[in-house]
Amino acid sequence: MWPKRSIKEAIMETSSLCLPSSHTGTCTPFPTLSLPAPLSPLLSTDCTLLTPLFLLGISLLSISLCASHFLSRTPIAELGQLGPRGRKNYSWNESTHGVGGRFVDWWLFGGCVWIRSWMFLWDAMCRLFGLGHGGADEGGDESCAGENLFACFGVVHNHDDKNKNGHAVEKTETTRKEQKNYVKHGIGIIGYDSSLGAHGPVVLAPIRASVFILAWCSICTFFIRTHAVLAYWLVHFDVETIDFVPMSLRENSVNMASYLLQGIQHVFGAQSYFVKDEFLPSDTTMIGIITGTIIYAAAYITILEFILYIVGYLIAIFGIYIPKGVSHPGGPRPHKIFRVPKWTEGQQHFIPKELLTDQNNGKWRCAVAHDAHRDTIAKFKLAVGAAPASDMTKESLLTGEPFGRQLWTLLEPQPRCVNVESDDDLCMMLRKELLPSTSINDRTQQQPDRKEDLPNFFKQISDLFNPNANPQSQSKLSELARLLASGGRPPMAFDPSKNPNSCDQVFRAQMILSYLEQNEGKLPEDIAHVQLDDSESKKQIPAKTVMEAAKRGVAFYSMLQSPDGHWAGDYGGPHFLMPGLIVAWYVMGRPALMISPPQQALMLHYLKVHQQQDGGWGTHIESPSTMFGTVICYLAVRLLGAKKDEKWVTSGRDFLLKEGGAVMTSSWAKFWLCLIGCMDWKGHNSVPPEMWLLPNWFPFHPGRLWCHCRMVYLPMGYIYGSRFTYSDAENDPLIIELRKELYVEPYESIDWDKTRHLVAPMDNYSPIPAFMKFAQNCLSVYENCRIFRPFRDAVRRAGLKFCLEYMKAEDLQTNYIDIGPVNKALNMVAAFHALRNAKGTNLPPSSPSHDSVAANNDLHDPAVQSHMMRVADYLWIAEDGMKMQGYNGSQCWDTSFAVQAVWECGLLDKFPLLSTKVWAYLERTQILSTETSQSSPAYRYETCENRDKFYRHVSKGGWPFSTSAHGWPISDCTGEGLKGVLALMNSPVVMNAVKTGVLKSIDADRLYDAVNVILTLQNEDGGWATYENNRGFGWYEELNPSEVFGDIMIDYSYVECSMASLTALAEFHEKFPHHRSKEVAFAIRRGGEFMKSIQREDGSWYGSWACCFTYGCWFGIEGLIKAGESSSSAPIQKCCRFLLSQQRPNGGWGEDFTSCYDKAYATNGMQSYGDEGSGVVNTAWALMALSAAKCSDIEAIQRGVQYLMSRQLECGDWPQEGISGVFNRACGITYTAYRNIFPVWALGRCAATYGDALD
């Protein structure tokens, strides 16, 4: 019960204020709030918000935001740096909390931003006055190397610790000062804003304070107003007149109101306990009020921050709430995937022979490097009317380093220019140097003894393209090449019911045949026993030892190496990529230079053989049918020319109509439908290009998004803002038919605005939260309401202009390859459409004449031609047809892994041609580090100004996932590329070739550039993300508009990227111990701490880029070992126990895509496409992890090794099993090279670790 007291007495105890009565006009006694005298000027009692304290909060916030705007527009190189103390754990929770966490973390644990802001000011003063550790001499170079606008920190170059003779220089005090270059700190993990550089905490702390002050002013005003209302009610309240209310309720109401009055009075009275009256000026002058306000605010903020800090500490100590880093991948998903893909069983598909040749009897072949460049130039020169109306040559349109480029062509190899060095010259020179004629012609082929009768893998011989052709009509070499390339399957057959993953037979047959022709028809000596002869049957000869199996694996894989040194392979898998390209091709007028008729036929074949039994297509090859996959693939099928009455086309249409029609697909598919004219733009949520005009410090800025997300929504914003639609959509008979086929109800009757949020449950991997839907609805009003039209038209022009400028920069930085296949197609469409703007007809979409303006689109424009020249970079042919890859290949990634596997087997010098070619490839692939790459337009964008303007991290010195021309360095690719070079430096053969000038050297400065890239990419949480630092916050994911993908909004730190970067730094430090040694050591230690922080309770790590936990565990264990963790430590032993618990009865390990999707280890392993639930790739990852940890369970290691050896084919290959890669949690992707690389690596490592115990 409320305390009993006389109501009138309780009220009149307070002072009274005479207020006019609304009834009589006379004054009525009115109790008012009693404030401590010095606080009366600061907190007005007249219920107004405009108090001195409120004005202080507004001023503080305004100044801070202005400072944020100024700093975010300033190159980060000019934003200052801290002293060498480094990022240490200044607060109890910092070691587990990542960049930009939840809102609750900002309020509850954000007090440490004050600690960092004071530390920044202290270090700045030390530098200013040359005191202590923060002296001016330690500031380092003021160059911008390593910085970009949103980089968490930049690292500047320093001088090498060697003299001209290559000897270490003795470190004097002077040289120490000259060579100290420290991390440019943006010291704050909680609430850290990377756009503000090292000044971030100094700006964020007052912003936080101003928010607290304004919130307190609002609360005070609410309390004062409530006090006044309650007091007035009590004064005028007559208990006796309200007889319909029970007396007890009336008394309780009165007593509660009185109690609240007293409580409010005590709240304000309590302030006098921590702000004594004598501390505040008693005068009411302006100076006195200002001084009192500042003192009061400082005391209030200090006490409040201290209370929050203690509360947060206690909450975490007692486990009520533990803040986790934003990069923690989280636990298993509550909603698992139970649907499975299904195809018609027993239906083998073969590519028709007529699809593999053209009218001139040209056959498809994979051209690489200079051969690929010459082919593209010849193709565009031969095209009728293809010459642009300028003096620009075709050669000048095709820029960038050719090494690593791969494309499929029907043209014969083109003659090369004698003055241009090419990979052909390199290969011939290396063969001449390393493989004298005697070693090729006179080498003996030893045949091991045959002890067992095993099934003969090579007994059945089939034609390459036609299963019914007579094998005797083929040459022996072609016959052998086809068999070796088949991977244990019927040659050139594709049966998705058994395995929807291609075996990459077409490419492998070509490479093996080329190898045989260059080596007089002889295989490498380690697999020479499989050479076909005239005998009718042969016996399989299994490897006797672990190293013999490893040598066979390397020998086989060496035949697949391209002339420029890289390994190519199928990097397909997603079904939604190629349809986007097909839509772009159709919108641009179906140019044959982009997609030729033979390519169209092979694409149609691919889509047909991957259609599932229910008529649908999955998001990727192992996915059950989804509306996203089905709608976009059906659209592509029809645009490629399939008739709507064909049975398989009808089946696809039935599936999508059964699920509600195309309005139920996801937003990315809807975008392509809008572009082609099969959906009104009102059916797609707004993608406003004017978002790019926001200041960089704005909490949600598109420049803070993960680069893949950013570079997709950039052209989407341009196309949406322009409302660009296929110009002939209203007259094209096919588009008119599609409008009828794709929807359940008539096209004209659909209320498009009501369909924006519709999405089929099978597509809804990341449901859009209510707040995002609310924001999208607000944007819909903004787009369609006439009242916003003047403002919208004005800002949209500026937004579209910036989008065009940014897309042009992306095109030039990547030599028109672009970061990925989706934005490749979109950028190309945007470039095609942008000619309208260039000719002065840039009208806002709301203008009546906008859609009637003739599209001045020109396929002969140099930018459009450059785009079309690079389309082939994304296309790949396998036994299932032509597909679009998830990148322009995985060349550098696969090659870096492969050479490390060979090195760990101790076989670099046994395969000298392989090793030297890899060195040549890695040398030419380092980004912006060769003469060719530095002569391309991309190099101009490496300046600080351009990188800041276009949100790019430093690129020079990094290694890419694919090719140097692609231009985007990645942390793990740079790490693995650097490790590959360091491994090759252990090869006497390679180093001798460098010394004699046969190979170009990779000097130390280039390795320092790579280290600089890696160091600058380390995040605040100690881990490494992919392309850039984490620029955003965890709550960005609540704004994910894609529905079908997870965790795409910011660049998280990953165990894979962290291990690759950390181990590269560790191995570099072993060879170059004096180069930035403190920074490197500190980065390694922080990386190890991060990796431990994201380890799961069961000991595993979630793999974000492959399937899945075995992959993550390999990276986790190896990273911790390199970071200095003992193999007997708890994290490593816990992971070993996890792996051993997942070993299957046959000795192997296995997972499929569901591990990634569900974030939980696949219960049945790789049941569908493996061997009794096991797979060779997963087994290899598990063995590599266990052997790195020196696992004591020898029996488990033996069983795993025996499993790998039993699954190896006699030729040294392994069978292609389930899909290995994944991205964005929900989409699988193919790595055909993994089945060759990782088993070899695992065998070599296990042999080195356990020796004879395994044989």
ABEGO torsion letter per residue (X at the ends): XBBBBBAAAAAAABBBBBBBBAAAGBBBBBBBBBBBAAAAAABBAAGBABBAAAAAAAAAAAAAAAAAAAAAABBAAAAEBBBAAEBBBABAAAAABBBGBBAAAAAAAAAAAAAAAAAAAAAAAAAAAGBEAABAAAAEBABABGBBAABABBBBBBBBABBAAGBBBBBBAAAAAAABBBBBBBBBABGBBAAAEAAAAAAAAAAAAAAAAAAAAAAAAAAAAAAAAAAAAAAABBAAABAABBAAAAAAAAAAAAAAAAAAAAAAAAAAAABBAAABBABABAAAAAAAAAAAAAAAAAAAAAAAAAAAAAAAAAGABBBBBAABAEBBBABBBABBBBBBBGBBBBBBAAAABBAAGBBBBBBBEAAAAAAAAAAAAABBGABBBBABBAAAABBEBABGBBBBBABBBBBBBAABBBAAAAAAAAAAAABBAAAAAABBBBBBBBABBBBBAAABBBBAABAABBAAABBAAAAAAAAAAAGGBBBGBBBAAABABBAGAAAAAAAAAAAAAAAGGBBBAAAAAABBBABABBBBBBBABAAAAAAAAAAAAAAABBAAGBBBEBABGBAAAAAAAAAAAAAAGGBAAABBAAAAAAAAAAAAAABBAAGBBBABAABBBBAAAAAAAAAAAAAAGBBAABAAAAAAAAAAAAAGEAAABBAAAAAAAAAAGABBAAABBBBBAAAAABBAABABBAAABBAAAAAAAAAAAAAAAAGBBBAAAAABAAAAAAAAAABABBAAABBAAAAAABBBAAABABBBBAAAAAAAAAAAAAAABAAAAAAAAAAAAAAAAAAAAAAAAAAAAAGGAEABAAAAAAAAAAAAAAAAAAAGABBBAABAAAAABBBABBAABAAAAAAAAAAAAABBBBAAEBBBBABAEAAAAAAAAAAAAAAAAGAAAABAAAAAAAAAAAAAABBGABAAAAABAAAAAABAAAAAAAGBBBABGBBBABBAAAGBBBAAAAAAAAAAAAAAAABAAAAAAAAAGABBBBBAAAAAAAAAAAAAABBAAGBBBBABBBABBAAAAAABAAGABBGAABBBBBAAAAAAAAAAAAAAAAABAABGAAAAAAAAAAAAAAAAAABBAAGBBBBAABOAAAAAAAAAAAAAAAAGBBAABAAAAAAAAAAAAABBAAGBBBBBAAAAAAGBBBAAEBAAABBGGBBAAAAAAAAAAAAAAGBABAAAAAAAAAAAAAABBAAGBBBBBBBABBBGGABBBBBAAAAAAAAAAAAAAAAAAAEAAAX
